[in-house]
Amino acid sequence: MSETLTETGDATTAAPAGPADGAAQYVDSLVDRWDDLIDWDQRRTGERGFFSELLHGCGARSVLDVAAGTGYHSVTLALSGFTVTAADGSAAMLERTRRNAARHGVELPTVHADWRGLPGRLAGGHDAVVCLGSSFPHLFDLADRRAVLREFHRLLPPGGVLVLDHRNFDAIRARRYRSSGNYYYCGDAVRVSVAHADAETCRFRYSFADGVTHHLEVYPLLRDEARELLTEAGFDTVQTFGDFSTDFDPYEADFIIHAARKA
């Protein structure tokens, strides 16, 4: 557990300047620090193979990682025996994915594409789509959220699964959120805090040990809201986890994970 990585429910009185495009927020200086924020070894310990076991249990063999970031899940799943394609809207993130894949001896096809343009770049053929790291909340517009989930549904064959996660915005919006630092952001040289949270925008502050600070803004997606959107998109069943368990306190979990199956 990283003792210096905490997330608070404190909100500033001033609202954020306004949401920026998801990929545009990941400037090179933040991308360069992203692996320090994650700490791959600690994250792997915290996950305990959850995503690999979940996907194996669903019968998946081929995985499309639509929010590859610096490649943690793409590489980890490839090392677990899956055939993985890594996609991301940030060219800088994808370049880091390629480096990390090479460092782990993994070959990954990569696709640089915004989700709204992803279907035109892919022909399907994946048993599973994973959208992790609380990436989906970068979509601020409801119409975009609906459209993207429909496209994810379309990319999957019958019986395919979408695994999507997001921070516990129910707790954040209730001012009750405290991150353990055990699961997702395990690095010990950064402090993450909630600088602002309301019904429309959540702004996170990343304060690094050398004094550098970055901010990211996302839409604060609620648990039941996500489940409703997945059902609207055509998914037949949706199973929800809090920090890798179906038995969880809705205000204690760091992250919420949904596994949605296509009939």
N, C-alpha and C positions, 0 to 999 in steps of 0.2 A: 504494500500500500504506500502511495506517495503522500507523505504528510503535508507537503506544501501545495498539493493540488486540491483545492476546495472550490466548490461552487456555492454561492450564496443566493438567497432569495431576495436580497436587497435590490430595490429599484431606484434609479436616479429620478429626479423630478422632471428633468428635461427629456423629451421624447427624442428618439434617433432622427437623424436628418432625413431618413427615408431608405427603403430597401434598394440594394444594388443587385445587379445580376449575379447569380450564384458563383459562376466561374470567375467573374471579374473581381470578386472579393479576395480570391486566392492569389495575391501578389507574390512575386518570386521570393521576397524576403520571408514571407510566411510559409510558403511551400518548403523552403530550405530548412525550416525549423519543425516541420510537421512530424517527422519521425521521432524527434526528441519529445514532442508532446505525447505521442502514442506510446513509445517504448515497446517495441514489438515483443520482446521476451516477457515483460510483465503482462502485456495484454493477452498473450497466448496462455499464460498461466491462469489468468482470470477467466478466460472463455472456456477453458477445459474441453476444447474440441466440440463445443456446442453446435456450431454451424455445420461442421462436417458430419456430425451424427444426425442432425436434423435432415440434411440433404440426402445422406445415404438412406435414411429411413423413408424418405419420399421416393426412393428409386432413381434419383437424379445421377447422371453421369457427366453431362455437359452443362456448364454454368456460364451465364453472361453476368459479369459484374459491371453494372451500369454506373457505379460511383466508385471507381477504382482508387481514387486518391493517389497515394504514394505506393499502393500495391499490396498493402498488408493482407487483405482477405483474398485477393487474386492469387498471390504467392502461396499463402497458407493452404488454400483449397487445392491448388495445383499439387502441392507437396503431399496432400491427402489423397491423391489419385484422381481428381476430377480434371476434365478437359475444360480449360477456362479461357474466356475471351474478356479482356479488360477494356472498359470504355470509360471516358471521362470528358467533361466539357472543358477542362483546363489542360492546355498543352504542356504546361510546366509540371503539373501533377503526373501526366502520362510519361513524361521523360523520366521522372523520378521512379515511376513504376518499372520502367524498362531497366533502369540501373539496379533497382532492388531485386528484380527477377534474375538478372544476370549474376548478381552477388550470391543468390541462392541456387544457381544452376538450373533455373526454370525458364522455359521458352513460352512466352505469352504473346498471342496476337493482340494488338491494341487498336482501338478505334477512337479517334478524336471527334466527338459529336455531342451536341446538346441533345437532351432527351427528346425534345420536340422534333429533332431531325434524325433521331436514331433509327426508326424503322426503315428509312430510305437507305441506310448504310448496312443493314443486316437483313438476311432472309429467313431468320428464325433458326430452328435446329438445335435449340437449347432446352434441356429438361427443366432448368431452373433459371430464374432471374433473381439476383440479389442486389438490393439497394440499401447499403449500410452506412454507418457513420453519421446518422441523422442528416443525410443528404437530401431526402425528399422534401423536408421543410424549406429548402431554398426556393421552392415555388410559392410565391406570394399570392398568385392569382388562382381563384377557385377553378376557373375554367381550365387553366393549365394543369392543375392537380388531377382533375377528372380526365383530361385528354391523355396525360402521360400514363395514368394507371390503365386506361383502356388499351393503350399501345403495348404496355408490358403484358397485359392479358393476351393480346393478339399474337405476340411473339412466342407465347408458350403453346405447346401441344396439349391435347386433353390429358389430364392427370399431372400437368406441370405445376410448379410451385413458385410463387413470388415470396421472397423473404425481405421484409422492409422494416427498418427500425427508425426510432426517433427518440430524442431526449424526453424525459418525463415532464412534458409541459403542463400537465395537470398540476403537478406539485409546484412547478415554477410559478405558474399563474396564481396559485394559492399562497405564494410566499413560504412554501414549506420544503423547498428542494435543498438537499445537501448531497453532494457527490462523495462517494466513498474513495474514489481514486483507484478502485480495485479492478475495474473492468475495461473501460474504454480509454480514458486519458490518464495514463499511469506515469508519465514522465515526472521526474522530481525537480526539474529546473524551470517550472512554469506554474503560475497560479491562474486558474480560470474562474471568472466570476460573472454573474448576471448583472450587467450594467443597467438594463432596462427590460421590463416585461409588461406587456398589456395584451389585449385580445387580438391585436393585429401584428405586433412585432416583438421579437425578442433579440436583444443585442448582447452578445457575449464579449467579454474582455479577456484577452490572453496577455498576461504580464510575465515576461521572461526574466530570468535572473540577472541578465545584463542591463535591465532597464528598458528594453524594447517592448512596446505594447502594440497589439493588433486587435481589431474588432471584427466580428462577423455578425450579420443580421439575418434572421430566419423568421419564418412564419411559425407561431407557437401552436403546432398541431396537437389537438387533444386525442386521447386514446380512442374514445368512442367515435370521434369524428373520423379518424383514420379507418376504423373498422367499417363505418358506413360507406366511406368512399370506395373501399375495396369491394364491398358487396355491390355497390352501384356499378362498378367497372365490370362485373360479371363473374367474380370469383365465387365459387360454390360454398366453401367453408373457410373460416378465418380462425386460427388459433393464436392466442395472444400470450406473451410471456413478459415478465418483469425481471430483468437481469437473469435471463436464462431459466426461469422457473415459472410454471403455470400458477403456482401458489405464492402470491406476493402481495405486499402492502402497497396499494396504489400511490401512496405518498412517500414511500421509502425507496422504491426502485430508482436507479439512475437512468436506465434506458428501457423503453418499451419496444418489443419485437413482435411483429406479426408474420405468421406463415399462412399465406392464402393459396388455396388449391383451386385449379381450374377443373371443372367437371369434364 
